[in-house]
Amino acid sequence: MHTVNIHEAKTHLSRLVEEAAQGKSFIIAKAGKPLVKVSSLSEEEKKGVRKTGFMAGEILVPDDFDSMEKEEMMMLFEGKVS
């Protein structure tokens, strides 16, 4: 894996991105210190697959969610809150 400085990355961005897309990862460095690694996306990432239910059991929605703070909301809409 090769390292390029920021100036070189800006100058040759199109070529570097094409190489990374073909599996040739590279590192961008600033003042000789590595900052980021650029690599190609996995097939799943390319497709933008979203996993339904990936947070199942992580979030609890109360039964009265639709009516919570109903009076306060109505007062806000009617401009009655000081």
Backbone bond lengths (Angstrom), bond angles and torsions (degrees), N, CA, C in turn:
res aa  C-N    CA-C-N  psi(-1)  N-CA   C-N-CA  omega(-1)  CA-C   N-CA-C  phi
1 M - - - 1.462 - - 1.526 107.61 -
2 H 1.319 115.30 130.40 1.458 118.30 -177.17 1.536 111.19 -99.56
3 T 1.314 114.11 160.80 1.463 121.56 -178.89 1.522 108.69 -116.45
4 V 1.334 115.27 136.84 1.467 120.95 176.25 1.524 108.61 -125.89
5 N 1.325 116.19 149.00 1.456 118.17 176.61 1.525 108.96 -82.62
6 I 1.309 116.49 167.31 1.460 121.53 -175.17 1.528 111.60 -59.65
7 H 1.309 117.20 -42.86 1.472 119.96 -179.97 1.526 110.84 -59.83
8 E 1.314 116.70 -46.55 1.465 120.69 179.00 1.533 110.57 -63.74
9 A 1.325 117.47 -39.13 1.469 121.00 179.26 1.527 110.60 -62.98
10 K 1.335 116.90 -41.45 1.469 119.97 178.36 1.522 110.78 -66.41
11 T 1.305 116.78 -40.85 1.459 121.81 -177.65 1.524 111.82 -67.34
12 H 1.326 117.06 -37.67 1.464 122.01 -174.37 1.527 112.26 -117.54
13 L 1.307 117.10 32.25 1.462 120.34 -173.97 1.528 113.36 -57.73
14 S 1.318 117.98 -46.74 1.466 120.80 -178.08 1.526 111.32 -57.87
15 R 1.312 116.61 -47.04 1.468 120.67 -179.51 1.523 111.01 -64.92
16 L 1.325 116.67 -43.74 1.459 120.71 -178.83 1.532 111.57 -64.36
17 V 1.330 116.19 -40.74 1.468 119.90 178.87 1.524 109.85 -64.89
18 E 1.320 117.43 -41.96 1.467 120.87 178.36 1.528 110.59 -61.22
19 E 1.319 116.77 -43.60 1.466 120.58 178.24 1.525 111.14 -63.15
20 A 1.329 116.40 -42.63 1.467 119.98 179.27 1.526 110.52 -63.36
21 A 1.331 117.28 -39.03 1.461 121.50 178.76 1.521 111.01 -63.51
22 Q 1.330 117.09 -26.54 1.462 121.73 178.38 1.528 112.06 -88.51
23 G 1.334 116.70 5.07 1.461 120.52 176.09 1.512 115.69 100.48
24 K 1.319 117.92 4.88 1.463 121.29 179.37 1.532 109.34 -97.75
25 S 1.309 116.52 83.76 1.465 122.10 -178.61 1.524 110.58 -63.80
26 F 1.337 115.54 156.36 1.454 120.10 176.49 1.524 109.60 -147.97
27 I 1.306 115.62 166.53 1.466 122.82 -178.77 1.518 108.44 -116.13
28 I 1.328 116.22 136.97 1.462 121.35 173.98 1.524 107.29 -101.55
29 A 1.310 115.12 129.75 1.460 120.99 -177.94 1.525 110.56 -120.80
30 K 1.326 114.46 155.20 1.466 121.40 174.82 1.520 106.83 -125.85
31 A 1.309 115.73 124.44 1.464 121.68 -177.73 1.528 110.52 54.22
32 G 1.336 115.50 37.65 1.457 120.23 177.13 1.515 115.53 80.80
33 K 1.338 117.33 -3.32 1.462 120.74 -179.17 1.531 109.78 -102.58
34 P 1.319 117.63 123.55 1.473 120.80 -179.82 1.523 111.73 -59.61
35 L 1.358 115.54 134.33 1.463 120.61 179.48 1.520 112.36 -114.14
36 V 1.340 116.33 -48.81 1.464 120.11 -176.31 1.520 110.12 -140.96
37 K 1.341 113.17 155.25 1.460 120.45 174.57 1.518 107.49 -111.22
38 V 1.318 117.60 131.08 1.458 122.45 178.66 1.525 107.66 -108.83
39 S 1.330 115.24 124.24 1.469 119.93 179.63 1.517 109.49 -143.18
40 S 1.317 116.20 166.04 1.462 120.88 -177.95 1.524 110.64 -73.37
41 L 1.327 115.07 157.80 1.451 121.68 177.36 1.521 109.88 -80.01
42 S 1.334 115.91 151.91 1.459 119.59 174.05 1.525 107.95 -72.57
43 E 1.327 116.51 165.55 1.467 120.14 179.34 1.525 110.83 -59.40
44 E 1.330 117.13 -38.70 1.472 121.12 178.91 1.521 110.62 -64.36
45 E 1.330 116.95 -42.30 1.466 120.72 178.55 1.526 111.27 -65.67
46 K 1.330 117.32 -36.58 1.465 121.06 179.10 1.521 111.36 -64.39
47 K 1.324 115.92 -36.75 1.460 120.34 -178.73 1.522 111.53 -76.44
48 G 1.327 117.27 -17.75 1.456 120.70 -178.62 1.520 112.06 68.56
49 V 1.328 116.13 35.18 1.455 121.51 -177.18 1.524 110.05 -67.25
50 R 1.318 114.38 126.25 1.457 119.74 175.37 1.514 108.01 -104.53
51 K 1.291 115.87 134.58 1.446 120.62 -178.39 1.522 109.51 -94.61
52 T 1.327 115.26 112.94 1.455 120.55 178.56 1.521 108.84 -69.00
53 G 1.310 115.31 134.52 1.456 120.31 176.10 1.511 114.63 78.69
54 F 1.327 118.28 17.07 1.456 119.57 -176.96 1.530 112.93 -66.42
55 M 1.343 117.55 -15.28 1.463 119.94 178.11 1.530 111.65 -112.43
56 A 1.316 115.97 21.96 1.463 120.03 179.50 1.530 109.72 -55.42
57 G 1.318 114.74 130.16 1.459 120.28 -179.72 1.514 114.73 83.97
58 E 1.315 117.92 -7.05 1.469 121.98 -178.67 1.526 112.13 -90.25
59 I 1.323 117.03 -25.77 1.459 121.50 -175.00 1.524 108.97 -120.56
60 L 1.301 116.23 135.07 1.454 121.53 178.23 1.526 108.81 -113.79
61 V 1.327 115.70 119.82 1.461 121.24 179.19 1.527 107.31 -105.92
62 P 1.343 118.04 120.17 1.462 120.22 -178.63 1.533 111.83 -64.55
63 D 1.327 115.80 151.25 1.458 121.03 -179.41 1.528 112.05 -60.16
64 D 1.323 117.28 -32.30 1.462 120.54 -177.89 1.540 112.52 -93.77
65 F 1.320 117.13 24.08 1.462 121.62 -176.98 1.526 112.61 -53.36
66 D 1.325 117.22 -44.17 1.467 120.87 -177.02 1.525 113.55 -69.33
67 S 1.310 117.51 -19.29 1.465 119.23 -177.79 1.529 112.75 -113.92
68 M 1.320 117.85 4.26 1.468 120.77 -179.68 1.522 110.11 -62.17
69 E 1.305 115.95 135.26 1.469 122.25 175.93 1.525 112.25 56.03
70 K 1.316 117.66 30.02 1.465 121.75 -176.34 1.532 111.72 -59.52
71 E 1.335 116.48 -44.82 1.463 119.77 -178.52 1.523 111.48 -63.25
72 E 1.339 116.17 -43.40 1.466 120.13 -179.95 1.532 110.92 -64.06
73 M 1.336 116.03 -39.74 1.464 119.56 179.30 1.528 111.02 -63.97
74 M 1.311 116.77 -42.64 1.461 120.24 179.47 1.522 110.57 -63.43
75 M 1.330 116.35 -40.07 1.465 119.51 178.58 1.530 110.67 -63.85
76 L 1.353 116.82 -38.37 1.461 119.88 178.50 1.519 111.11 -64.56
77 F 1.335 116.80 -44.18 1.471 120.83 179.41 1.513 111.97 -64.74
78 E 1.323 116.42 -33.91 1.462 120.04 -178.11 1.515 112.52 -87.62
79 G 1.336 116.90 -2.63 1.448 120.57 178.33 1.520 114.14 73.30
80 K 1.312 117.14 26.57 1.464 121.40 -176.81 1.528 112.68 -96.86
81 V 1.299 118.00 2.12 1.462 120.64 -178.82 1.522 108.32 -93.19
82 S 1.317 116.10 133.42 1.468 119.58 -177.79 1.506 111.75 -85.51
